[in-house]
Amino acid sequence: MSLFKLAWVQRGFLVARRCVHNTAIHSSSLRDWSQLHPVALNYLTFEPSDGATRATRATRAPPDQASAPSKGPIVICHGMLGCAQNWSTLARLIANRTERMVLVPDARNHGQSPKLGPITYPHLAADLRRLCHDLDLNDITLIGHSLGGRTAMLLALLESAPIKHSCVHPTTRGGIKRMNNFLQALANVDFQAIPDSASFNQAKAIVDRILARSMGDQTLRSWLLMNLTQSSEDEGKFKYSWSFDVHLFEAHFEKDLVRVPGQEQWVPFGKPTLFLGGAKSNYIPRDGHDLIRRHFPGAVFDYVADAGHFVHVDNPEEFLRKLVDFL
């Protein structure tokens, strides 16, 4: 059983110092980044400043290196159907508590990054590598959740030079059915049913009622509704949609996002890596530690009390404490 199959059978946070790669591409070309045509990702930057943080959204402009903290940057990779905005509160806290610059990119087909396919781990890792290269980032600490954790792990296993640490939070086999249900519910939202005169809050309430038919968890719906976008057509008239192309996810999820390819090219990532899971989940099983250490010899494991897959949401204070202690 491979690490990434295991990470898929779990879900946890990965904290490592380096990134990575694709499925539609033959495994022999995993290190040929140019074949993957990486896209420029949109990202948020958080910098500590007198107990506060300054948040900046950009696409390719580099962070203000003159004002950035002297310590290496932290790059946070969100999970599937998430976005950089989901991490704003925690990113500010991490920036302040570590006194380090924190960048949170929107993965392709998420948030404000391009709605492009294919969506495979090699492509996601190539995008992340391009971001780090374009911004000339070094001594990086990668933090990844779920889809973002696997992306970060793959990059770390293929190209570890600029990565200093990593931290991962991995999914269960039951997670496949659950995600497919999410995607179907999102695809079934009829945005044409929303009056073009509806305000954003009115539209959000309408979509929430539609999602509630198949999704009883209000917290989950609120999280997904952060992907609702509004565009203006005429004065006083609006059009609503998801910030992602749900059909791209449907096309690639089971085919390309359940397992990570190219194991024969993985090089063990020996730098410090924290696997941080929820005590209430089985995403990082205790009996899987030895298998993980074959690929991450510097791995340490910890669990957050009273937390499931969404460790950073279920118990954010303990999550932050354990993360900052590790860093």
Phi and psi in degrees as a GROMACS rama.xvg file:
@    title "Ramachandran Plot"
@    xaxis  label "Phi"
@    yaxis  label "Psi"
@TYPE xy
-78.8181  161.423  SER-2
-58.2786  -43.3974  LEU-3
-74.5359  -29.1997  PHE-4
-66.0737  -39.2335  LYS-5
-66.0151  -45.292  LEU-6
-61.3783  -33.5927  ALA-7
-69.6583  -33.9762  TRP-8
-79.6152  8.53117  VAL-9
-127.155  -97.7564  GLN-10
118.712  122.462  ARG-11
-164.798  -177.986  GLY-12
-99.2448  141.254  PHE-13
-114.215  126.989  LEU-14
-117.299  108.715  VAL-15
-134.627  177.152  ALA-16
-121.591  71.4794  ARG-17
159.782  156.849  ARG-18
-112.756  -171.873  CYS-19
-178.903  -119.712  VAL-20
-143.773  -162.664  HIS-21
-119.828  160.889  ASN-22
-114.01  -42.4345  THR-23
-67.093  -18.2071  ALA-24
-90.3759  138.306  ILE-25
-60.3234  145.246  HIS-26
-58.576  -27.5348  SER-27
-66.4838  -16.668  SER-28
-107.337  13.3636  SER-29
-57.6942  -32.5699  LEU-30
-88.8192  -2.40424  ARG-31
-91.3092  83.1973  ASP-32
-60.7745  -30.6537  TRP-33
-63.2708  -29.5028  SER-34
-69.1072  -17.6205  GLN-35
-89.9568  -9.5786  LEU-36
47.9852  62.0755  HIS-37
-60.2879  145.365  PRO-38
-100.188  158.3  VAL-39
-80.1986  121.361  ALA-40
-90.741  144.311  LEU-41
-78.2794  148.831  ASN-42
-152.686  158.976  TYR-43
-107.901  141.675  LEU-44
-117.817  134.863  THR-45
-125.263  125.64  PHE-46
-125.245  135.347  GLU-47
-68.5491  141.281  PRO-48
-157.688  101.074  SER-49
52.8433  45.6517  ASP-50
83.5046  -3.27139  GLY-51
-120.296  -179.279  ALA-52
-132.776  149.658  THR-53
-107.488  120.983  ARG-54
-101.666  131.803  ALA-55
-131.83  133.561  THR-56
-104.688  135.14  ARG-57
-151.826  169.913  ALA-58
-108.246  -62.6272  THR-59
-124.328  -12.8606  ARG-60
-63.2947  131.532  ALA-61
-70.4175  153.596  PRO-62
-60.1209  160.741  PRO-63
-71.3771  96.1142  ASP-64
-64.9171  -29.1392  GLN-65
-66.4351  -35.3022  ALA-66
-96.4605  -7.1597  SER-67
-69.9768  148.165  ALA-68
-59.2432  154.742  PRO-69
-71.7333  -24.2219  SER-70
-72.3908  158.027  LYS-71
-62.9222  152.95  GLY-72
-74.4736  159.401  PRO-73
-110.074  130.022  ILE-74
-116.016  122.897  VAL-75
-105.322  126.99  ILE-76
-108.121  114.06  CYS-77
-73.8465  170.753  HIS-78
-89.0405  178.962  GLY-79
-63.2486  136.553  MET-80
69.5034  8.52856  LEU-81
-95.2626  -169.059  GLY-82
-163.906  168.323  CYS-83
-58.2544  -37.8546  ALA-84
-59.849  -31.6628  GLN-85
-56.9925  -29.1936  ASN-86
-98.006  4.53806  TRP-87
-54.5877  -50.4467  SER-88
-62.4263  -49.3886  THR-89
-67.4737  -36.8765  LEU-90
-62.7019  -39.4939  ALA-91
-62.1092  -44.2229  ARG-92
-66.126  -41.1141  LEU-93
-64.199  -42.092  ILE-94
-60.2739  -43.4602  ALA-95
-71.195  -42.4318  ASN-96
-74.5469  -25.797  ARG-97
-101.649  -11.8324  THR-98
56.202  43.2287  GLU-99
-131.689  152.127  ARG-100
-70.5876  137.099  MET-101
-120.572  127.821  VAL-102
-113.907  136.544  LEU-103
-127.775  101.409  VAL-104
-82.9156  152.27  PRO-105
-84.1325  122.966  ASP-106
-64.813  161.967  ALA-107
-56.0871  143.321  ARG-108
60.9455  28.0375  ASN-109
-137.215  149.125  HIS-110
53.0029  -129.01  GLY-111
-102.175  10.6811  GLN-112
-80.6025  164.401  SER-113
-57.0491  139.89  PRO-114
-85.6624  74.9197  LYS-115
-127.462  149.178  LEU-116
-107.93  -178.693  GLY-117
-73.3471  156.742  PRO-118
-107.827  94.6227  ILE-119
-133.162  162.284  THR-120
-62.8664  -39.3337  TYR-121
-60.5365  -41.0009  PRO-122
-66.5621  -42.8584  HIS-123
-63.0668  -40.9619  LEU-124
-68.2974  -38.147  ALA-125
-63.8223  -39.3342  ALA-126
-61.8682  -43.6173  ASP-127
-64.9365  -41.8883  LEU-128
-61.1527  -42.3018  ARG-129
-62.3378  -42.038  ARG-130
-58.6186  -48.1997  LEU-131
-63.18  -37.5954  CYS-132
-70.8498  -46.831  HIS-133
-60.6002  -34.2537  ASP-134
-93.3778  1.4135  LEU-135
55.6954  47.8802  ASP-136
-87.8811  138.297  LEU-137
-138.709  165.673  ASN-138
53.2915  47.5464  ASP-139
-84.8422  143.142  ILE-140
-109.252  120.281  THR-141
-96.3992  135.628  LEU-142
-125.587  125.443  ILE-143
-134.69  141.019  GLY-144
-116.827  126.382  HIS-145
57.2427  -117.598  SER-146
-54.1111  -40.7585  LEU-147
-68.0892  -33.1975  GLY-148
-65.939  -41.1557  GLY-149
-69.1393  -38.1961  ARG-150
-60.7893  -46.5978  THR-151
-64.1956  -40.696  ALA-152
-63.0427  -42.8916  MET-153
-63.395  -44.0754  LEU-154
-61.8772  -39.9406  LEU-155
-63.9191  -36.069  ALA-156
-79.1501  -18.9753  LEU-157
-102.082  -30.1453  LEU-158
-153.723  89.5097  GLU-159
-92.8846  -9.05315  SER-160
-47.1237  -53.0149  ALA-161
-83.4936  -2.63421  PRO-162
-92.7156  131.337  ILE-163
-98.9175  -44.9775  LYS-164
-138.966  167.78  HIS-165
-147.576  155.369  SER-166
-143.073  126.111  CYS-167
-121.293  145.78  VAL-168
-128.244  98.0935  HIS-169
-99.481  164.67  THR-172
-58.2097  -33.6114  ARG-173
-63.2917  -19.4652  GLY-174
-67.1825  -24.8855  GLY-175
-65.011  -49.6521  ILE-176
-62.7391  -40.4262  LYS-177
-63.4197  -44.8054  ARG-178
-65.6067  -40.1561  MET-179
-60.7791  -37.134  ASN-180
-65.5033  -40.0649  ASN-181
-59.7702  -48.4244  PHE-182
-62.8377  -39.9329  LEU-183
-65.3851  -41.9375  GLN-184
-62.6264  -40.9773  ALA-185
-67.2419  -39.6541  LEU-186
-68.504  -26.2009  ALA-187
-81.3248  -6.60466  ASN-188
-70.1394  121.673  VAL-189
-95.1221  97.8615  ASP-190
-70.4592  -17.9861  PHE-191
-67.6041  -19.472  GLN-192
-77.908  -8.13182  ALA-193
-89.0882  122.22  ILE-194
-56.6192  139.29  PRO-195
-69.9998  -7.83809  ASP-196
-93.4103  -3.25088  SER-197
-67.8019  138.067  ALA-198
-73.025  169.574  SER-199
-60.2631  -44.0316  PHE-200
-65.8541  -36.0156  ASN-201
-67.0077  -42.9173  GLN-202
-63.5606  -41.0111  ALA-203
-60.8462  -40.4899  LYS-204
-66.0906  -38.9088  ALA-205
-65.1182  -46.4044  ILE-206
-65.2892  -37.8914  VAL-207
-60.2466  -41.2529  ASP-208
-65.6626  -36.5771  ARG-209
-65.6959  -46.5261  ILE-210
-64.936  -32.6613  LEU-211
-62.9175  -20.172  ALA-212
-63.377  -30.3305  ARG-213
-125.513  1.00014  SER-214
-139.065  100.605  MET-215
-80.0131  -17.2028  GLY-216
-79.3602  108.894  ASP-217
-63.6835  -38.8199  GLN-218
-62.067  -42.6229  THR-219
-64.2923  -43.3222  LEU-220
-62.7919  -40.8158  ARG-221
-62.5238  -37.9577  SER-222
-64.9254  -46.2206  TRP-223
-66.6766  -32.9742  LEU-224
-69.2696  -11.2606  LEU-225
-67.9662  -11.972  MET-226
-93.3636  4.25042  ASN-227
-77.7059  131.67  LEU-228
-123.114  153.749  THR-229
-123.847  133.806  GLN-230
-127.883  146.952  SER-231
-94.0596  129.344  SER-232
-97.6198  -63.7289  GLU-233
-124.132  171.047  ASP-234
-59.2076  122.745  GLU-235
81.769  2.79508  GLY-236
-123.051  137.883  LYS-237
-132.226  157.158  PHE-238
-123.966  138.407  LYS-239
-118.932  149.333  TYR-240
-163.647  174.308  SER-241
-82.7766  152.226  TRP-242
-75.3617  -7.82958  SER-243
-122.312  165.648  PHE-244
-94.6512  101.832  ASP-245
-63.4113  -28.0536  VAL-246
-69.2117  -29.2642  HIS-247
-64.5507  -41.1239  LEU-248
-64.1003  -43.2376  PHE-249
-61.4213  -36.9826  GLU-250
-72.2498  -30.8228  ALA-251
-109.748  -15.5923  HIS-252
-57.1873  -65.4877  PHE-253
-71.2874  -30.859  GLU-254
-75.5634  -37.6795  LYS-255
-124.844  -11.315  ASP-256
-117.005  5.57065  LEU-257
-89.1224  -36.4166  VAL-258
-128.01  155.496  ARG-259
-105.055  130.492  VAL-260
-85.6779  173.602  PRO-261
79.3335  28.5051  GLY-262
-57.7106  -30.3404  GLN-263
-66.7942  -14.5716  GLU-264
-102.643  -3.96975  GLN-265
-68.7391  137.043  TRP-266
-113.515  127.417  VAL-267
-50.0954  135.214  PRO-268
-96.4552  104.72  PHE-269
-88.2638  -3.96251  GLY-270
-78.0404  163.585  LYS-271
-56.0521  130.512  PRO-272
-138.475  126.932  THR-273
-103.669  125.185  LEU-274
-102.989  109.309  PHE-275
-114.267  111.377  LEU-276
-115.294  173.365  GLY-277
-90.2947  135.913  GLY-278
-63.4481  -23.156  ALA-279
-91.276  1.20392  LYS-280
-115.611  163.719  SER-281
-111.202  24.5904  ASN-282
-71.6484  -28.4273  TYR-283
-123.938  79.9173  ILE-284
-64.4474  143.467  PRO-285
-60.6135  -31.4222  ARG-286
-82.9452  4.88937  ASP-287
-103.47  2.9624  GLY-288
-62.3832  -42.4538  HIS-289
-63.5475  -38.8264  ASP-290
-63.9922  -43.1637  LEU-291
-62.4962  -39.0518  ILE-292
-68.6149  -15.2235  ARG-293
-63.2368  -33.3914  ARG-294
-102.518  -25.6225  HIS-295
-128.142  77.8694  PHE-296
-58.6655  -24.9382  PRO-297
-92.9316  17.2098  GLY-298
-70.9594  138.969  ALA-299
-124.553  154.549  VAL-300
-125.994  142.073  PHE-301
-151.246  160.23  ASP-302
-135.12  139.836  TYR-303
-96.8196  126.051  VAL-304
-64.6002  149.302  ALA-305
55.5588  37.5244  ASP-306
-138.231  146.501  ALA-307
-107.261  -138.169  GLY-308
-62.3873  -40.7535  HIS-309
-86.8042  67.7764  PHE-310
-55.173  -43.5636  VAL-311
-71.9376  -15.601  HIS-312
-97.5275  -42.0591  VAL-313
-68.5696  -38.0489  ASP-314
-145.604  70.5375  ASN-315
-62.2883  -33.7058  PRO-316
-69.4818  -44.0531  GLU-317
-69.6084  -36.2738  GLU-318
-58.2344  -47.9575  PHE-319
-62.8912  -42.2263  LEU-320
-61.751  -47.7738  ARG-321
-66.4832  -39.357  LYS-322
-64.9231  -48.3584  LEU-323
-66.0021  -37.9326  VAL-324
-59.952  -40.4315  ASP-325
-66.7871  -41.781  PHE-326
